[in-house]
Amino acid sequence: MNYTAHLDTALTRLHDEGRYRTFIDIERKQGQFPHAIWRKPDGSEQPITVWCGNDYLGMGQHPDVLAAMHQALDATGAGSGGTRNISGTTVYHKQLEAELADLHGKDAALLFTSAYVANDATLSTLSKLFPGLVILSDALNHASMIEGIRRNGGSKRIFKHNDMDDLRQQLQSLPVDQPKLIAFESIYSMDGDFGPIEAICDLADEFGALTYIDEVHAVGMYGPRGAGLAERDRLMHRIDIINGTMAKAYGVMGGYITTSTKMADAIRSYAPGFIFTTSLPPAIAAGAAASVRILKRSPELRQAHQTQAAILKTRLKGLGLPIIDHGSHIVPVHVGDPVKCKILSDRLLEDHGIYAQPINFPTVPRGTERLRFTPSPVHGPREMDALISALDALWSHCALNRAELTA
C-alpha cells in the first residue's frame, strides 16, 4: 500500500478543483484592527486590511478585555490545570457562566472550548437523556451540528432550509409521545439569512418538541444587550437550549450553551466532549467575561456595525456585483467558480493588500463559491474605498457577471 501516493492524489484533486486551502501568516497589530501584517513565504512583510474576520466588533483588542486577561494571567498562570471535573474549574469559569446565563435569561450556562465542541457534545448526548429522541435538523445547519446529530446514534430528520411546511409535515409523521428536538440557527453564516425563530417555536409548542438554536453569528451583534436574534425578537424564553460563542463578536475564544439548571447538569454529567476536555485557560475566560459585560451595555457598537454593513452592501450593489443580501451583517459576493474565486482572493491580497479568503465547496455547494466580507465599525471610508475600487477592477479583469442576485 503506497500511502503517500494516496495523499498526493487527494491533495492534487483539491488543487485541480481550485479549492485547496491556503493559510497565510498574519500578525494582528494591537490597537490597529482591522490592519495587520502579512508575513510572506519569502520573509518579507506587507501591510494588509482584514475583511474576512469574525472578530466583528474588534473586541479582541478592546483595552478592558486585554486588562482582564492580563489580570487573570498574572494571578493564576497560563493553564486551567485540567478538566472541569478534576481541577479545571476556577472562579473565572464560574463568573463567565454566570454572565452568559444572565445574558440569555437562562438558569445556567456550560462552557466548552469552542462552539463547535458545544454543538457536537450537546447534540450527541441528548439521546442518552431522552431515549427514542428524534432530532429534526435544518438542511443548512453548521457542520458541528450535523456531526453532533450524526454521532447521537438516535433518529434524525432533515427538513428543507427554513421550510416550515416541510417541518410541520415531518413533525406530524412522528408519534405524539416520541421525544423530539428541532435544531436550527438564527443566522446562517454563508448566505447571511435568518432562521424563522418564532415559527419554529410555534411548531415546537404544537408538537411538544424541544428547541435548540445556534446563535454564534448573532451573539454580541443583535438584541438590546447582544444576546442574539432570540433576544431581539423577545423569544429567548421559548428556546430550550441556546448555543453561542466567545470567538466571534466577543473577540476571544470558547463556546457555550445556556439552558435550564437540570439540562446543564445532565449535559455536564453525560457529555464526553465536556467531561474529558481540559477547560479554557482562566485568562481566556476572564477576557470573554469582560467582553460579554461590555457588549451588554454597548448598543452603539452594534448599530455602528449594522451601518457599516449597509454601506458596504449599497456600494457593492452600485457596482452591479451579485451580492446576497438577507438583511444581516454578513456580506457574501457570489462568484460561482472556485478557480476564479481563488484568483480574486489572491489578487486582492497580493495587489491591493486586502485579505478575504475564498469560500468554496464543501463549505458551500459547488457553483455557489463566493467571497464573504465582514465589515466592522472600524472599517472606515478609506478601507471601504480601497475595497470597492479593487473589486471593481478585478471583477472586470476576471470577466465575471455583474447582474445582481436576488436574496
C-alpha positions in Angstrom: 0.0 0.0 0.0 1.5 3.3 -1.1 0.0 5.7 1.4 2.0 8.7 0.1 0.5 8.2 -3.4 -3.0 8.3 -2.0 -2.2 11.5 -0.1 -0.8 13.0 -3.3 -3.9 12.1 -5.2 -6.2 13.6 -2.6 -4.3 16.9 -2.5 -3.8 17.1 -6.2 -7.6 16.8 -6.6 -8.1 19.8 -4.4 -5.6 21.8 -6.4 -7.2 20.8 -9.7 -10.6 21.8 -8.5 -9.4 25.2 -7.3 -10.4 24.6 -3.7 -7.0 23.8 -2.0 -7.0 25.9 1.2 -4.0 28.2 1.7 -3.3 29.7 5.1 -1.3 32.9 5.2 0.7 34.1 8.2 -1.0 37.2 9.7 0.2 39.3 12.6 -2.6 41.4 14.0 -1.4 44.7 15.5 -2.9 45.7 18.8 -5.0 48.8 18.5 -4.8 48.9 14.7 -7.6 46.5 13.8 -8.6 45.7 11.0 -5.0 46.4 9.9 -2.4 43.6 10.1 0.9 42.4 8.7 1.1 39.6 6.2 4.4 37.7 6.6 5.1 36.3 3.1 6.8 32.9 2.5 9.9 34.8 1.3 10.3 36.5 4.6 9.1 39.9 3.5 6.2 41.8 5.1 3.2 43.6 3.6 0.5 45.7 5.4 -3.0 44.3 4.8 -6.6 45.1 5.8 -8.6 42.1 7.1 -12.0 41.9 5.5 -13.0 38.3 6.4 -12.5 38.1 10.2 -15.2 37.0 12.7 -14.0 39.4 15.4 -16.9 41.5 14.2 -16.6 44.4 16.6 -12.8 44.4 17.2 -13.4 43.2 20.8 -10.2 41.1 20.6 -8.2 44.3 21.0 -10.5 46.2 23.5 -8.4 47.5 26.3 -10.7 46.3 29.0 -10.7 42.8 27.6 -6.9 42.8 27.5 -6.7 44.1 31.0 -9.0 41.4 32.3 -6.8 38.8 30.6 -3.6 40.2 31.9 -5.0 40.3 35.5 -6.1 36.6 35.3 -2.8 35.6 33.7 -0.7 37.3 36.3 -3.0 36.0 39.1 -3.3 32.3 38.1 -0.8 31.5 35.3 -1.3 30.1 31.8 -3.4 26.9 32.0 -6.5 25.8 33.8 -4.9 22.7 35.3 -7.2 20.0 34.0 -10.7 19.1 33.1 -13.6 20.8 34.8 -14.5 17.8 36.9 -10.9 17.2 38.2 -9.1 20.5 38.6 -10.1 22.9 35.8 -13.0 24.8 37.3 -11.9 28.3 38.5 -13.7 31.4 39.7 -13.2 32.8 36.2 -15.1 29.9 34.6 -18.0 30.4 37.1 -18.0 34.1 36.5 -18.2 33.7 32.8 -21.0 31.1 33.0 -22.9 33.5 35.3 -22.5 36.3 32.7 -23.7 34.1 29.9 -26.7 32.7 31.8 -27.7 36.3 32.6 -27.2 37.4 29.0 -29.7 34.8 27.7 -32.1 34.9 30.6 -31.4 31.3 31.5 -30.8 29.5 34.8 -27.4 28.1 33.8 -24.6 28.1 31.2 -22.0 25.5 30.4 -18.6 26.3 28.9 -16.8 24.4 26.1 -13.5 25.0 24.3 -15.4 26.1 21.2 -18.9 26.5 19.9 -18.2 23.5 17.5 -17.5 21.3 20.6 -20.5 22.7 22.4 -22.8 21.8 19.5 -21.2 18.4 18.9 -21.0 17.4 22.6 -24.6 18.6 23.4 -26.4 17.2 20.4 -24.6 13.9 20.5 -25.5 13.5 24.2 -29.2 14.2 24.1 -30.3 10.7 23.1 -28.7 9.4 26.3 -31.0 11.7 28.2 -34.2 11.2 26.2 -34.4 7.6 24.9 -36.1 7.5 21.4 -35.3 11.1 20.7 -35.6 12.3 17.1 -33.8 15.4 16.1 -35.2 17.5 13.3 -32.4 19.5 11.7 -32.4 22.3 9.2 -30.7 21.3 6.0 -28.2 24.1 6.2 -27.1 23.6 9.8 -23.5 24.1 10.6 -21.1 21.1 10.3 -20.7 21.0 14.1 -24.5 20.4 14.5 -24.5 17.8 11.7 -21.6 15.9 13.4 -23.3 16.0 16.8 -26.6 14.8 15.4 -24.8 12.1 13.4 -22.9 10.8 16.5 -26.1 11.0 18.5 -27.0 7.5 17.4 -30.7 8.2 17.5 -33.2 9.1 14.8 -32.8 12.2 12.8 -34.9 14.0 10.2 -33.6 16.8 7.8 -36.2 19.4 6.9 -35.7 21.8 4.0 -34.0 25.0 4.8 -36.3 27.4 6.6 -39.3 25.5 5.2 -42.0 25.4 7.9 -44.4 23.3 5.8 -41.8 20.6 5.5 -41.0 20.8 9.2 -44.7 20.5 10.0 -45.2 17.5 7.8 -42.2 15.7 9.4 -43.5 16.5 12.9 -46.9 15.2 12.0 -45.4 11.9 10.8 -43.9 11.2 14.3 -45.8 9.6 17.2 -47.2 12.1 19.6 -45.4 10.7 22.6 -42.0 10.4 20.9 -39.3 12.9 22.2 -38.5 15.5 19.6 -36.0 18.3 19.3 -35.8 21.0 16.5 -32.2 22.2 15.8 -31.6 25.3 13.8 -29.6 28.5 13.5 -30.5 32.1 14.0 -28.1 33.4 11.3 -26.8 31.1 8.6 -23.4 32.4 8.0 -22.8 31.6 4.4 -25.8 33.5 3.0 -26.5 35.6 6.0 -30.2 34.7 6.2 -32.2 34.4 9.3 -33.9 31.4 10.8 -37.7 31.8 11.4 -37.4 31.5 15.2 -41.0 32.3 16.2 -42.5 29.9 13.6 -40.2 27.1 14.8 -41.1 27.8 18.4 -44.8 27.7 17.5 -44.4 24.3 15.9 -42.4 23.1 18.8 -45.2 24.0 21.2 -47.8 22.4 19.0 -45.9 19.1 18.7 -44.3 19.0 22.1 -40.7 19.4 20.8 -37.6 20.9 22.5 -35.8 23.7 20.7 -32.1 24.1 20.1 -30.7 27.3 18.4 -27.2 28.1 17.3 -26.7 31.9 17.8 -22.9 32.0 17.1 -23.1 34.7 14.4 -25.7 36.7 16.4 -24.5 36.9 20.0 -22.9 40.2 20.7 -24.4 41.6 17.5 -28.2 41.7 17.9 -30.6 42.4 20.7 -30.7 45.2 23.4 -27.8 43.5 25.3 -26.3 41.5 22.5 -27.9 38.1 23.3 -28.8 37.5 19.7 -31.8 37.3 17.4 -33.9 35.4 20.0 -33.4 38.4 22.3 -34.1 40.9 19.6 -37.4 39.1 18.8 -38.2 38.6 22.5 -38.2 34.8 22.1 -35.4 33.6 24.4 -37.8 32.2 26.9 -39.2 29.9 24.2 -35.8 28.3 23.4 -34.7 25.3 25.5 -31.0 25.3 24.6 -29.1 28.3 23.2 -25.6 27.7 21.7 -23.2 30.6 21.4 -19.5 31.5 21.0 -17.0 33.9 22.6 -14.8 33.7 19.4 -16.7 36.0 17.1 -18.3 39.2 18.2 -16.8 38.8 21.7 -13.3 38.5 20.2 -11.8 35.9 22.4 -12.3 32.1 22.3 -14.7 29.3 23.5 -18.2 28.1 23.2 -21.2 27.6 25.4 -24.8 26.5 25.9 -27.3 28.2 28.1 -30.4 26.4 29.3 -32.2 25.2 32.5 -30.2 24.1 35.5 -31.3 20.5 35.1 -30.4 20.4 31.4 -27.0 21.9 32.0 -26.4 19.5 34.9 -27.3 16.5 32.7 -25.1 17.6 29.8 -22.3 18.3 32.2 -22.6 14.8 33.7 -23.1 12.8 30.5 -21.2 14.6 27.6 -17.8 13.1 26.9 -16.9 16.3 25.0 -17.3 18.2 28.3 -16.1 15.6 30.8 -12.8 14.7 29.1 -11.7 18.1 27.8 -9.3 20.4 29.6 -11.1 23.6 30.4 -10.4 27.0 28.9 -7.4 28.9 30.4 -8.5 31.3 33.1 -7.2 34.3 31.2 -9.4 33.4 28.2 -12.5 33.0 30.5 -11.7 36.4 32.1 -11.4 38.2 28.8 -14.6 36.6 27.5 -16.5 37.6 30.6 -15.2 41.2 30.3 -16.3 41.3 26.6 -19.7 40.0 27.4 -20.2 42.6 30.1 -19.0 45.4 27.9 -21.3 44.5 25.0 -24.3 44.1 27.3 -24.1 47.9 27.6 -22.8 48.9 24.2 -25.7 49.1 21.7 -24.0 51.8 19.8 -21.3 49.4 18.7 -24.0 47.1 17.3 -25.6 50.0 15.5 -22.3 51.2 14.1 -21.6 47.7 12.8 -25.0 47.4 11.1 -24.4 50.9 9.5 -21.1 49.8 8.0 -22.6 46.6 6.6 -25.4 48.5 5.0 -23.0 51.0 3.4 -20.8 48.2 2.0 -23.9 46.4 0.5 -25.1 49.6 -1.1 -21.8 50.3 -2.7 -21.4 46.8 -3.9 -24.8 46.9 -5.4 -23.9 50.2 -7.1 -21.1 48.3 -8.9 -23.6 45.7 -10.0 -21.9 42.9 -8.1 -24.0 39.9 -7.3 -24.3 40.2 -3.5 -26.5 38.0 -1.4 -28.5 40.3 0.9 -30.8 38.9 3.5 -30.5 41.9 5.9 -27.8 40.6 8.2 -24.3 41.9 8.8 -22.8 39.2 6.6 -21.9 40.3 3.0 -21.4 37.4 0.6 -20.4 38.2 -3.0 -21.3 35.4 -5.4 -18.5 34.3 -7.8 -19.7 30.8 -8.8 -16.4 29.4 -9.9 -13.8 28.0 -7.4 -10.8 28.9 -9.6 -11.9 32.5 -10.2 -12.8 32.8 -6.6 -9.3 31.9 -5.6 -7.8 34.2 -8.2 -9.9 37.1 -6.8 -8.8 36.3 -3.3 -5.1 36.1 -4.4 -5.2 39.3 -6.4 -7.0 41.2 -3.6 -4.2 40.2 -1.2 -1.1 40.5 -3.4 -2.0 43.6 -5.4 -4.3 45.5 -3.0 -3.4 44.4 0.5 -6.9 43.2 1.1 -7.4 39.9 2.9 -10.6 38.0 2.0 -10.5 34.2 1.9 -12.4 32.3 -0.8 -15.4 30.3 0.4 -15.5 27.1 -1.7 -17.0 23.6 -1.5 -17.7 21.8 0.9 -18.3 24.9 3.0 -20.9 26.0 0.3 -22.4 23.9 -2.6 -20.5 23.7 -5.8 -21.4 26.6 -8.2 -22.0 29.0 -5.3 -18.4 29.8 -4.5 -18.1 33.3 -3.0 -16.1 35.9 -1.2 -17.6 36.8 2.2 -16.9 40.2 3.7 -17.4 41.0 7.3 -17.2 44.8 7.8 -16.8 46.2 11.3 -17.2 49.6 13.0 -13.6 50.3 12.4 -13.6 49.6 8.6 -13.7 53.3 7.8 -14.2 55.2 4.5 -10.5 54.7 3.4 -10.7 50.9 3.8 -14.1 50.9 2.2 -12.9 52.9 -0.8 -9.9 50.6 -1.3 -12.1 47.5 -1.3 -14.7 48.9 -3.7 -12.0 50.1 -6.1 -10.2 46.8 -6.1 -13.3 44.7 -6.5 -14.5 46.8 -9.4 -11.2 46.4 -11.3 -10.8 42.7 -10.5 -14.4 41.8 -11.4 -13.8 43.2 -14.9 -10.4 41.5 -15.2 -12.0 38.1 -14.4 -14.9 38.8 -16.8 -17.5 38.0 -14.1 -21.2 38.7 -14.3 -22.4 41.9 -12.8 -26.1 41.1 -12.7 -27.3 41.3 -9.1 -28.5 38.2 -7.4 -31.8 38.3 -5.6 -31.7 37.2 -2.0 
